[in-house]
Each structure stands twice: as C-alpha cells, then as structure tokens.
Amino acid sequence: MAKDSKPAPGFDAGKVAEIHQHLHSHLPSESALRVKALETLLVDKGLVNPKTIDAWVEAYTEEIGPKRGAMVVAKACCDPEYMARLLRDAPAAIDELGFLGKATAHLKVVENTDEVHNLVVCTLCSCYPFSILGIAPPWYKAAAYRSRAVRDPRGVLAEFGLDLDVDIEVHVWDSTAELRYLVLPQRPEGTEDLSEEELAGLVSRNSMIGTDRELGENIEADG
C-alpha cells in the first residue's frame, strides 16, 4: 500500500494557488491565442508578411487610431463653424480632414454639455468608428459593458471612475452597422491658448466613447 504523500517542509498551498492564479491572469485571452496561431500559420505558409501585419497594427494604433478622432474634436473646439458642420453632418465634416472611411460614412456626433453626458455602446456586437478611433478596446466588446451600459449607465461610468452629478442627464447611444456615434467632449478650461495640435493631445479615446468626461486634468490652474 502506498504511503500518504505529504507536502514538503515550508509548502504553502494557499501561496502556490495565489501564484498560479497570478500567472494565469497574465496569459493572453483565448481569442488572442487563436489570432496568434492563425497569424503564425499564415506566415509559415508565406501568405502573409509579418512586417505588413506590424505596419497595419501600428497604423491603426498610432495613425488611424484615436489620434484622428482627437484631431476632429480639437478642430471642433477651436472652430465654432466646423463644430456646427460636424454636429449637422459628421461624415462631410470628417471628410474635410480626409479621415472619412467605411466606419464613419454613417456617423453622428453627440455633444457633451454642462447638462448632458453621452455614452456610446453597441448592444448587438461591437460596431465602432474604427477609422477615427482605431481598434476598439476589449471592454467595449465585452458582454458586460454592452448589456449594463444601457441598463445602468451611471453604474458603469462609476466603474470607470466617472461619478456624475445627479443633475447631469446621461444619454446612451446604441451603435449599429448603419449608424455609429462619436462623443464630442467639452473643451476644458485653461486651454484657450493651446493650438489644435496641443488640444488634440488632451483628448482621449475614452472621452470620445463617453466613459471619460474630464479633459486636461494635467493643465495648471493658471493655464
């Protein structure tokens, strides 16, 4: 009969479990692993050049990504006439900057005000204006965000660190394949002397989705 096994001296089962959980929490998601496996297969067969993939990722992250949306927001904040055109006909206004794409051909821009805060979601899938915001963040595609943003928008915003005053209305906009939305954040105080380029540097992707509201928190009080 085999003897009962005993843990080695100093063995802490709870600590081992904690380390195990910590290591697994840093592993890529299942979808990320599938994408990597597909990429490896295509590269091995010579169907895809890895440099091309890297170039596209960099383009959507750095160029086609939220920087374009930030430039649109900054121009609207600096140019009242452009803002009016953007709110009236977003695709045409975005096309003025050369940023119009398939994901923005049917786009509506909604403006934050002192009385209203806007939040964008896609409850059916993950429709998103990627041509001006880049690749959608994982949480935007998560079922929890897609369902709760409509049912409990204030609760979701609080989890992003945004606690709105009770007198501020929250408008939730549900994107579809035919109509996508972009939030136009308010221009922060103390930015009157900033150029469009400098102002664009204060605009975050989350503020254009609506999970953030305050811009330019790093600006000194004296501007």
C-alpha atoms as one frame of an Amber mdcrd trajectory, in Angstrom:
protein
   0.000   0.000   0.000   1.380   3.379  -0.974   2.117   5.796   1.799   0.209
   9.066   2.013   2.160  11.851   0.337   2.988  14.844   2.463   3.836  18.349
   1.305   7.440  19.355   1.513   8.505  21.443   4.503   7.582  25.078   4.032
   4.959  24.262   1.385   2.101  26.766   1.432  -0.831  25.574  -0.681  -2.570
  28.924  -0.470   0.508  30.779  -1.654   1.009  28.354  -4.547  -2.611  28.809
  -5.613  -2.182  32.584  -5.457   0.946  32.442  -7.648  -0.817  30.100 -10.083
  -3.771  32.450 -10.381  -1.459  35.450 -10.804   0.469  33.781 -13.624  -2.688
  32.744 -15.464  -4.146  36.234 -15.158  -1.280  37.463 -17.357  -1.806  34.908
 -20.100  -3.297  36.148 -23.375  -7.034  35.672 -23.844  -8.316  32.688 -25.794
  -9.204  34.892 -28.765  -5.718  36.448 -28.719  -4.143  32.993 -28.746  -6.326
  31.958 -31.713  -5.331  35.103 -33.627  -1.661  34.459 -32.911  -1.985  30.831
 -34.045  -3.688  31.938 -37.281  -1.036  34.590 -37.868   1.742  32.034 -37.343
   0.104  29.617 -39.790  -0.304  32.283 -42.485   3.269  33.472 -42.049   4.632
  29.916 -42.173   2.770  29.288 -45.443   4.127  32.507 -46.910   0.675  34.039
 -47.315   1.327  36.985 -45.022   4.399  39.096 -44.385   4.809  39.734 -40.638
   6.146  43.215 -41.402   2.854  44.001 -43.144   0.903  42.920 -40.060   3.099
  45.060 -37.824   2.621  48.024 -40.151  -1.175  47.711 -40.062  -1.218  47.362
 -36.273   0.964  50.445 -35.939  -1.211  52.367 -38.393  -4.445  51.621 -36.539
  -2.825  52.244 -33.176  -0.869  55.400 -33.946  -2.306  56.971 -37.104  -5.769
  55.670 -37.979  -6.388  55.250 -34.285  -7.770  57.731 -31.770  -5.342  60.434
 -32.892  -7.632  61.109 -35.856 -10.669  61.404 -33.641  -8.748  63.702 -31.307
  -7.879  65.948 -34.245 -11.561  66.148 -35.199 -12.509  67.058 -31.626  -9.725
  69.641 -31.344 -10.724  71.353 -34.592 -14.350  71.477 -33.443 -13.306  73.036
 -30.138 -11.191  75.673 -31.897 -13.517  76.395 -34.810 -17.209  77.010 -33.960
 -18.209  76.890 -37.635 -16.542  73.497 -38.056 -18.265  72.279 -34.875 -21.634
  73.282 -36.326 -20.883  71.374 -39.525 -19.682  68.367 -37.528 -22.862  68.214
 -35.466 -25.031  68.734 -38.533 -23.279  66.328 -40.934 -20.424  64.419 -39.305
 -19.297  62.398 -42.353 -18.969  65.527 -44.508 -17.087  67.405 -41.784 -14.732
  64.478 -41.162 -14.164  64.184 -44.895 -12.847  67.765 -44.841  -9.879  66.388
 -42.892  -9.510  63.366 -45.149 -10.499  60.896 -42.421 -13.727  59.537 -43.881
 -13.859  55.744 -44.010 -16.398  52.913 -44.179 -16.894  53.014 -40.411 -17.581
  56.756 -40.443 -19.750  57.064 -43.558 -22.782  56.831 -41.265 -21.660  58.709
 -38.170 -23.448  61.006 -35.763 -21.558  63.241 -33.332 -23.238  63.931 -29.984
 -22.068  66.846 -27.856 -21.426  66.830 -24.121 -22.733  69.909 -22.309 -22.986
  71.073 -18.717 -26.372  69.349 -18.528 -25.796  66.229 -20.670 -23.224  63.447
 -20.791 -23.206  60.992 -23.689 -22.177  57.344 -23.627 -21.754  55.098 -26.684
 -22.303  51.341 -26.759 -23.136  48.642 -29.275 -25.514  46.197 -27.630 -25.688
  43.738 -30.545 -21.993  43.287 -31.311 -19.238  45.886 -31.293 -19.933  48.418
 -34.065 -17.340  51.137 -33.688 -15.955  54.046 -35.788 -12.543  52.417 -36.107
 -11.416  54.676 -38.952 -11.125  57.584 -36.500 -10.851  55.758 -33.149  -8.650
  52.843 -34.128  -9.101  49.347 -32.733 -11.940  49.033 -30.210 -10.788  48.368
 -26.635 -11.575  44.857 -25.301 -14.023  46.163 -22.701 -16.142  47.839 -25.420
 -16.754  44.402 -26.958 -17.367  42.651 -23.633 -20.889  41.389 -22.956 -20.896
  43.007 -19.515 -20.347  46.507 -20.923 -22.738  46.014 -23.834 -25.601  44.944
 -21.558 -25.011  47.109 -18.494 -24.259  50.372 -20.305 -27.927  50.561 -21.269
 -29.427  49.248 -18.032 -27.135  51.008 -15.563 -25.063  53.677 -17.338 -24.227
  55.577 -14.155 -23.014  52.389 -12.507 -20.802  51.590 -15.498 -19.416  55.128
 -15.570 -18.661  54.922 -11.857 -16.583  51.809 -12.510 -14.555  53.888 -14.966
 -14.041  56.444 -12.193 -16.634  58.883 -13.500 -19.202  59.932 -10.885 -21.616
  62.369 -12.466 -23.714  64.876 -10.556 -27.325  63.785 -10.288 -28.481  66.811
 -12.283 -26.482  65.741 -15.344 -28.529  63.636 -17.751 -26.918  60.549 -19.267
 -27.817  59.790 -22.877 -26.869  56.315 -24.109 -26.420  55.840 -27.863 -26.612
  52.337 -29.311 -24.399  51.971 -32.376 -25.336  49.756 -35.304 -23.766  48.782
 -38.612 -25.776  51.595 -40.229 -25.172  54.311 -37.632 -22.220  54.855 -35.320
 -21.637  57.570 -32.733 -18.785  59.762 -31.533 -18.907  61.849 -28.367 -17.715
  65.448 -28.634 -16.231  66.270 -25.212 -16.362  69.752 -23.760 -13.276  71.901
 -24.107 -11.570  72.136 -20.713 -10.965  75.467 -19.044  -7.445  76.814 -19.288
  -6.888  75.660 -22.871  -7.770  78.887 -24.646  -4.161  79.486 -25.719  -3.496
  75.935 -26.907  -3.160  75.127 -30.589  -5.307  72.472 -32.235  -2.397  70.051
 -32.090  -1.809  70.707 -28.390  -5.521  70.413 -27.632  -5.728  67.131 -29.553
  -3.097  65.763 -27.191  -5.568  66.143 -24.321  -8.362  64.166 -25.993  -8.553
  60.511 -25.023 -10.240  57.653 -26.833 -12.444  57.021 -23.787 -13.681  60.602
 -23.800 -14.876  60.092 -27.384 -16.741  56.943 -26.296 -18.080  58.632 -23.180
 -16.529  56.594 -20.390 -14.459  59.667 -19.518 -15.583  63.277 -19.291 -12.831
  65.490 -17.928 -10.009  66.541 -20.245  -6.812  68.378 -19.478  -6.628  67.407
 -15.827  -2.863  67.886 -16.048  -3.228  71.555 -17.007  -2.096  74.006 -14.378
  -4.832  76.075 -12.798  -3.372  79.251 -14.272  -3.495  77.751 -17.773
